[in-house]
Amino acid sequence: MGKSVTALDNSPESQRYQQLYDMLLEAIPSSVLLIDRDLRIASANRNFLEKNRRTLPDTIGHRLDEVFPAIIIDQMDFPGRIRQVFEKNFRIKGDRMTYRAPGIPLRIYYYSILPFSWQGVVELAMLLMDDVTEQVRLSEEVRRVERHLASVVESAQDIVLSTDMEGQILTWNTAAERLSGFTLYAVRGHNFFDFCAGDDQGEMERIFANLQAGKEAQMAEWDLKTRDGGRIPVSWIFSPMKDHLGETAGIVAVGRDLTERRKFEAQLLQSQKLAALGVMAGGIAHEIRNPLAVCGSAAQFIMDEAVTPEFRQECAHKIHTGIQRASMIIENLLRFARPTVPPDSKEINLTSLLSETLSLVTNQARIAKIELQAQLPREAILISGTEGLLQQAFMNLLLNAIKAMPDGGELGVALGQANGEAWVSISDTGQGIAPGDLENIFDPFYTTAPVGQGTGLGLSICYSIIKQHFGTITVESEAGRGSAFTVSLPIL
């Protein structure tokens, strides 16, 4: 416990004040030394003694330079500052001091010197030392983390910026400066929307409103304006920036330059077009070559004067049939390539359309020993489209199902509606489709039928027609166990 040198008598009241003083000194969480005019230690609290591994006997009465290393005394100019406290009766403002006592790890203190007065006379100077070692360490760690995070943001090749809740730009990293040409000083305080070339201002405001409401990350693709008046396609991810209370205090935006990706996609698309053109050219050549070969052979026979009229008539018939087949192939190919629904689109009762289409294949199914099971609702399901094209698509699917069951089987047709869409399921118990063929069945001229028995355009035309009606067509199949095609179309 510390020892006071203040002159007090030995009365019970004085002893009580001495005890209170000692208790107060021990309760102070800082290290406290009371120093007299001769720079000797008059009192020291337990905090100082424990932190410096000293005892009262080797501290009280000793000079300041016997307690602190000489280098500390000189650097801090303790003698001069203490004399100022005695002479001018004012407090010396605190400063930072690094101090290592023998056998003790380095500690950092924030110290100040205060006058300790009695009846207006400065009797002692109080050296008050607060151990800030841990605070300094944490502060340096925080600064190190901040520098690391700043380095990560500045080193990123993607745009990283932050805004306040109103969209005013707060930070703008090096990548943003490099891509846009605008420096941080040019954009700070301006609205983020001012630098976006998005056409839908309402969409931008909606995304920021969602973030302000605490919703999760939002994604968008908006062009970034550049200083030279250009535009850069950017994919953005917007995330709410939280404060220490978990409240949204701002918005962080990370943007990736899509310029190279768009170039790559364009090159890939061009490659796919060329590949598709090659496949299509090969298919056209293969399919048209067969009827042309028949026509060529028949024409040679017709030019022979020795053939009979009957044989000449037969050759002419083959030429006519071959030309019709070639014309049909070209017509189907053009129909597959048309990107939009013809202008004669109208309201269609899908229930009636399917019922009528089924009546056209009923006899053929019966001859092939195929049991037809239809589940059609009584009420009308209305869609918009071209009746002839949709009937052709469903007819192709039904005929394909019949061809897949040469030894008979079951043909199932079902119609229903859900979630704003009508769905049609056409299933069979036939040969099924091998896994390796499933991903190619909608490609033009892709067929597994024997040579001369299919053009490979049926399913591709179905796919095109359904897409033209803003629908989808999917298939589930297992080799040897049948297939199920499902068509979905938007209802009115």
C-alpha positions in Angstrom: 0.0 0.0 0.0 1.2 3.5 -0.8 2.7 5.8 1.8 1.8 9.5 2.1 4.2 12.1 3.3 1.5 14.7 3.8 1.9 16.2 7.3 -1.1 15.1 9.3 -1.5 14.5 13.1 -2.2 11.2 14.7 -5.7 11.9 15.7 -8.4 9.3 14.9 -9.8 11.6 12.3 -6.5 12.1 10.7 -5.9 8.3 10.7 -9.3 7.9 9.0 -8.3 10.4 6.3 -5.0 8.6 5.8 -6.8 5.3 5.4 -9.2 6.8 2.9 -6.3 8.3 1.0 -4.5 5.0 0.9 -7.7 3.2 -0.3 -8.3 5.8 -3.0 -4.7 5.4 -4.2 -5.0 1.6 -4.4 -8.3 1.8 -6.2 -6.9 3.9 -9.1 -6.3 1.6 -12.1 -3.4 3.6 -13.2 0.2 3.6 -11.9 0.6 6.5 -9.5 3.8 8.1 -8.0 3.9 11.1 -5.7 7.2 12.9 -6.1 8.6 15.6 -3.8 10.7 18.7 -4.7 13.9 16.7 -4.4 12.6 14.3 -7.1 12.3 11.5 -4.5 9.4 9.1 -4.5 7.0 10.0 -1.6 4.3 7.4 -2.4 3.6 4.6 -4.9 0.4 2.6 -5.4 0.1 -1.1 -5.8 -0.5 -0.9 -9.6 2.9 0.8 -10.1 4.7 -1.7 -7.8 3.1 -4.8 -9.4 3.7 -3.7 -13.1 7.3 -2.8 -12.4 8.0 -5.7 -10.0 9.2 -3.4 -7.2 8.6 -3.2 -3.5 7.9 -0.2 -1.2 11.3 -0.3 0.5 13.2 -0.1 -2.8 10.9 2.6 -4.1 9.8 5.0 -1.4 12.5 7.6 -0.6 14.5 6.8 -3.7 15.3 9.4 -6.4 13.4 9.3 -9.7 16.6 8.3 -11.6 16.9 5.3 -9.3 13.5 4.1 -10.2 13.4 4.9 -14.0 16.3 4.3 -16.5 18.3 7.4 -17.2 17.3 7.3 -20.9 13.7 7.6 -19.9 14.4 10.5 -17.5 16.3 12.3 -20.2 13.9 11.7 -23.1 10.8 12.6 -21.1 12.6 15.5 -19.3 11.0 14.5 -16.0 13.0 16.8 -13.8 12.2 19.9 -15.8 8.5 19.1 -16.1 8.2 18.3 -12.4 9.8 21.6 -11.5 7.3 23.4 -13.7 4.4 21.7 -11.8 5.9 22.9 -8.5 6.7 26.4 -9.7 3.6 27.2 -11.8 1.1 24.9 -10.2 -0.3 23.6 -13.5 -0.8 20.2 -15.1 1.6 18.9 -17.6 -0.4 17.4 -20.5 0.0 13.7 -21.2 2.4 12.1 -23.6 3.3 8.6 -24.7 6.2 6.8 -23.0 7.7 3.4 -23.9 9.2 1.8 -20.8 10.8 -1.6 -20.1 11.7 -2.4 -16.5 14.3 -5.1 -15.9 12.9 -8.6 -16.6 9.5 -7.1 -17.8 8.2 -7.0 -21.4 8.1 -3.7 -23.1 5.1 -1.6 -22.0 3.6 1.6 -23.4 2.3 4.2 -21.1 0.3 7.5 -21.5 1.5 9.7 -18.7 0.7 13.2 -17.2 2.0 15.1 -14.2 -0.4 16.9 -11.9 0.2 19.2 -8.9 -0.8 17.7 -5.5 -1.6 20.8 -3.4 -2.4 21.4 0.3 -3.9 24.7 1.2 -2.9 26.3 -2.1 0.7 25.1 -1.9 2.1 22.4 -4.2 3.6 19.9 -1.9 3.9 17.0 -4.3 3.8 16.2 -8.0 1.7 13.3 -9.1 3.0 11.2 -12.0 0.0 9.4 -13.4 0.8 6.5 -15.9 -1.9 4.6 -17.8 -0.8 1.3 -19.4 -2.0 1.6 -23.1 0.1 -1.3 -24.4 -2.9 -3.4 -25.4 -4.8 -0.5 -26.8 -1.8 0.5 -28.9 -1.4 -3.1 -30.1 -5.1 -3.4 -31.0 -4.9 0.0 -32.7 -1.9 -1.1 -34.7 -3.7 -4.4 -35.6 -6.7 -2.5 -36.7 -4.6 -0.2 -38.9 -2.8 -3.3 -40.3 -6.1 -4.9 -41.2 -7.3 -1.6 -42.6 -4.2 -1.3 -44.7 -4.6 -4.9 -45.8 -8.2 -4.5 -46.8 -7.4 -1.2 -48.6 -4.6 -3.0 -50.5 -6.9 -5.8 -51.4 -9.5 -3.4 -52.7 -6.9 -1.3 -54.6 -5.3 -4.4 -56.1 -8.6 -5.9 -57.3 -9.1 -5.9 -61.0 -12.8 -5.6 -60.5 -14.6 -2.3 -59.7 -15.2 -1.8 -56.0 -17.0 1.2 -54.7 -19.3 2.2 -51.9 -22.1 4.7 -51.5 -24.3 6.1 -48.8 -27.9 5.2 -48.5 -28.9 7.8 -51.1 -26.4 6.5 -53.6 -23.7 9.2 -53.2 -20.3 7.7 -53.9 -17.9 7.4 -50.9 -15.1 5.2 -52.2 -13.9 4.4 -55.7 -11.0 2.0 -56.2 -8.1 2.1 -58.7 -9.8 -0.3 -61.1 -12.8 2.0 -61.3 -10.5 4.9 -62.0 -8.7 2.9 -64.7 -11.8 1.7 -66.5 -13.9 4.8 -66.3 -11.2 7.5 -66.5 -12.8 9.3 -63.5 -10.7 9.8 -60.4 -12.1 9.4 -56.9 -12.0 13.2 -56.4 -14.1 13.6 -59.6 -16.8 11.2 -58.5 -16.9 11.5 -54.7 -20.2 13.0 -53.6 -21.9 12.4 -56.9 -24.7 10.0 -57.4 -23.7 6.5 -58.6 -26.6 6.6 -61.1 -24.9 9.5 -62.9 -22.1 7.2 -64.0 -24.4 4.4 -65.2 -25.7 4.2 -68.7 -28.6 1.9 -67.8 -31.8 2.7 -69.7 -34.2 1.8 -66.8 -33.8 4.4 -64.0 -36.7 2.7 -62.2 -34.9 -0.6 -62.0 -31.8 1.1 -60.5 -34.0 2.8 -57.8 -35.8 -0.5 -57.1 -32.5 -2.3 -56.4 -31.3 0.4 -54.1 -34.6 0.5 -52.3 -34.4 -3.3 -51.8 -30.9 -2.9 -50.2 -32.1 -0.1 -48.0 -34.9 -2.3 -46.8 -32.4 -4.9 -45.7 -32.7 -7.4 -48.5 -29.8 -9.6 -49.7 -27.4 -8.9 -52.5 -28.9 -7.7 -55.8 -27.4 -8.3 -59.3 -27.7 -6.2 -62.5 -25.9 -5.5 -65.8 -25.5 -1.8 -66.4 -23.0 0.0 -68.7 -20.5 2.3 -67.0 -20.0 5.7 -68.5 -16.4 6.6 -69.3 -14.7 10.0 -69.2 -14.3 10.0 -73.0 -18.0 9.4 -73.6 -17.9 5.7 -74.1 -19.7 2.8 -72.4 -18.3 -0.3 -70.7 -20.6 -3.3 -70.1 -20.4 -4.2 -66.4 -22.0 -7.0 -64.3 -22.8 -5.5 -60.9 -23.3 -7.1 -57.5 -24.8 -4.7 -54.9 -24.6 -5.6 -51.2 -25.8 -3.8 -48.0 -22.9 -2.4 -45.9 -23.7 -2.9 -42.2 -22.6 -0.8 -39.2 -21.6 -2.1 -35.7 -25.3 -2.4 -34.8 -26.2 -4.5 -37.9 -28.0 -1.6 -39.5 -27.6 -0.9 -43.2 -25.3 2.2 -43.4 -24.4 2.1 -47.1 -24.1 0.0 -50.2 -21.1 -1.8 -51.6 -21.0 -2.4 -55.4 -18.6 -4.8 -57.1 -18.5 -4.5 -60.9 -16.8 -6.8 -63.5 -15.9 -5.6 -66.9 -17.7 -7.7 -69.5 -16.0 -6.4 -72.6 -13.7 -9.4 -73.1 -16.5 -11.8 -72.1 -18.8 -10.3 -74.7 -16.1 -10.6 -77.3 -15.5 -14.2 -76.4 -19.3 -14.9 -76.5 -19.5 -13.3 -79.9 -16.7 -15.4 -81.1 -18.2 -18.5 -79.6 -21.6 -17.7 -81.1 -20.0 -17.2 -84.5 -18.2 -20.6 -84.1 -21.5 -22.2 -83.2 -23.2 -20.7 -86.2 -20.4 -22.0 -88.5 -20.6 -25.4 -86.9 -24.4 -25.5 -87.2 -24.1 -24.3 -90.8 -21.7 -27.1 -91.5 -24.1 -29.7 -90.0 -27.0 -28.2 -91.8 -25.2 -28.1 -95.1 -24.2 -31.7 -94.7 -27.8 -32.7 -93.8 -29.2 -30.7 -96.8 -26.7 -32.3 -99.1 -27.4 -35.8 -97.8 -31.2 -35.4 -97.9 -31.5 -33.8 -101.3 -28.8 -36.0 -102.9 -31.1 -39.1 -102.6 -34.1 -37.7 -104.5 -31.8 -36.0 -107.0 -30.1 -39.3 -107.6 -33.4 -41.0 -108.3 -34.5 -38.1 -110.6 -31.1 -38.3 -112.4 -31.4 -42.1 -113.0 -35.1 -41.8 -114.2 -34.2 -38.9 -116.5 -31.5 -41.0 -118.1 -34.0 -43.8 -118.8 -36.5 -41.3 -120.3 -33.9 -40.1 -122.7 -33.4 -43.7 -124.0 -35.7 -44.1 -127.0 -35.8 -47.9 -126.5 -37.8 -47.8 -123.3 -41.5 -48.7 -123.3 -44.2 -46.0 -122.7 -45.1 -47.7 -119.4 -41.5 -47.6 -118.1 -41.2 -44.0 -119.3 -44.3 -43.1 -117.3 -42.9 -44.8 -114.3 -39.7 -42.8 -114.6 -41.6 -39.6 -114.9 -43.5 -40.5 -111.8 -40.3 -41.1 -109.9 -38.9 -37.7 -111.1 -42.1 -36.0 -109.9 -41.9 -37.7 -106.5 -38.3 -36.9 -106.0 -38.9 -33.2 -106.8 -41.7 -33.1 -104.3 -39.5 -34.7 -101.6 -36.7 -32.2 -102.3 -39.3 -29.4 -102.2 -40.7 -30.7 -98.9 -37.2 -30.8 -97.3 -36.6 -27.2 -98.3 -40.0 -26.0 -97.1 -39.5 -27.7 -93.7 -36.1 -26.2 -93.4 -37.4 -22.7 -94.1 -40.2 -23.3 -91.6 -37.7 -24.3 -88.9 -35.6 -21.2 -89.6 -38.5 -18.7 -89.3 -38.0 -16.8 -86.0 -41.5 -15.5 -85.3 -45.1 -16.5 -85.2 -46.9 -15.6 -88.4 -49.2 -12.6 -88.2 -52.4 -14.8 -88.4 -52.0 -15.7 -84.7 -55.4 -16.0 -83.0 -57.2 -17.5 -80.0 -57.0 -21.3 -80.0 -59.0 -23.9 -77.9 -56.1 -26.2 -77.1 -58.5 -28.9 -75.9 -60.3 -29.0 -79.2 -57.1 -28.8 -81.2 -55.6 -31.9 -79.4 -58.9 -33.8 -79.8 -59.0 -33.1 -83.5 -55.3 -34.1 -83.9 -55.9 -37.4 -82.0 -58.7 -38.3 -84.4 -56.3 -38.0 -87.3 -54.0 -40.7 -85.8 -56.6 -43.0 -84.2 -56.8 -45.4 -87.2 -53.1 -45.5 -87.6 -52.6 -46.4 -83.9 -55.3 -49.1 -84.1 -53.6 -50.7 -87.1 -50.2 -50.6 -85.3 -51.9 -52.4 -82.3 -51.4 -49.3 -80.1 -53.8 -48.5 -77.3 -54.5 -44.8 -77.1 -55.2 -43.3 -73.7 -56.3 -39.6 -73.8 -56.9 -37.5 -70.7 -58.4 -34.2 -71.9 -60.4 -31.8 -69.7 -63.9 -30.9 -70.6 -63.4 -27.2 -70.3 -61.6 -25.2 -72.9 -58.0 -24.1 -72.4 -57.3 -21.0 -74.5 -53.9 -20.1 -75.9 -52.8 -17.7 -78.6 -51.1 -19.0 -81.8 -51.4 -20.4 -85.3 -53.6 -23.5 -85.3 -52.0 -25.1 -88.3 -48.4 -24.9 -86.9 -49.4 -26.2 -83.5 -51.3 -29.1 -85.0 -48.3 -29.9 -87.1 -46.1 -30.0 -84.0 -48.4 -32.3 -82.0 -48.9 -34.5 -85.1 -45.1 -34.9 -85.4 -44.9 -35.9 -81.7 -47.8 -38.4 -82.0 -46.4 -40.0 -85.2 -42.9 -40.3 -83.7 -44.5 -42.0 -80.7 -46.3 -44.5 -83.0 -43.1 -45.2 -84.9 -41.3 -45.9 -81.7 -43.7 -48.8 -81.0 -43.5 -51.1 -84.0 -44.7 -54.1 -82.0 -47.6 -52.2 -80.3 -47.8 -50.5 -77.0 -49.6 -47.6 -75.2 -49.8 -44.0 -76.3 -50.7 -41.6 -73.6 -51.9 -38.0 -74.2 -52.7 -35.6 -71.3 -53.6 -32.0 -71.1 -53.7 -29.7 -68.1 -52.9 -26.2 -66.8 -50.9 -24.8 -63.9 -49.2 -21.5 -63.0 -50.4 -19.6 -66.0 -49.3 -22.3 -68.5 -51.0 -25.2 -70.4 -49.0 -28.4 -70.5 -49.4 -31.3 -73.0 -47.8 -34.7 -72.2 -47.3 -37.2 -75.0 -45.8 -40.5 -73.8 -45.2 -43.9 -75.3 -43.9 -47.4 -74.2 -41.6 -47.8 -77.1 -37.9 -48.1 -77.8 -36.9 -45.0 -75.9 -34.0 -42.8 -76.6 -30.4 -43.6 -75.8 -28.7 -41.2 -73.3 -26.1 -40.1 -75.9 -28.9 -39.1 -78.3 -31.1 -37.1 -75.9 -29.1 -33.8 -76.2 -29.2 -33.9 -80.0 -32.8 -34.9 -80.8 -33.9 -31.3 -81.5 -31.0 -30.6 -83.8 -31.9 -30.3 -87.5 -31.1 -33.4 -89.6 -30.2 -35.5 -86.5 -32.0 -38.8 -86.8 -31.5 -42.4 -85.6 -34.0 -43.8 -88.2 -32.6 -46.0 -91.0 -31.4 -44.2 -94.1 -34.2 -43.0 -96.3 -36.9 -43.3 -93.5 -36.5 -39.9 -91.9 -35.1 -36.4 -92.6 -34.2 -35.5 -89.0 -36.3 -32.3 -89.2 -39.5 -33.5 -87.4 -38.4 -32.7 -83.8 -36.4 -29.6 -84.8 -39.6 -28.2 -86.5 -41.6 -29.0 -83.3 -39.0 -27.2 -81.2 -39.1 -24.2 -83.5 -42.9 -24.0 -83.6 -43.2 -24.3 -79.8 -40.5 -21.6 -79.3 -42.3 -19.4 -81.8 -45.3 -19.7 -79.5 -43.2 -18.7 -76.4 -43.4 -22.2 -75.0 -41.0 -25.0 -74.0 -40.6 -28.6 -75.0 -38.8 -31.1 -72.8 -38.3 -34.9 -72.9 -37.7 -37.7 -70.5 -36.7 -41.1 -71.9 -35.0 -44.3 -71.0 -33.8 -46.7 -73.7 -36.2 -49.7 -73.9 -38.8 -48.2 -71.7 -40.4 -45.4 -73.7 -40.3 -41.6 -73.8 -42.4 -38.7 -72.6 -42.5 -35.3 -74.3 -44.0 -32.3 -72.4 -45.0 -29.1 -74.1 -45.7 -26.0 -72.1 -47.5 -22.9 -73.6 -48.7 -19.7 -72.0 -52.5 -19.5 -71.6 -54.6 -16.4 -72.2 
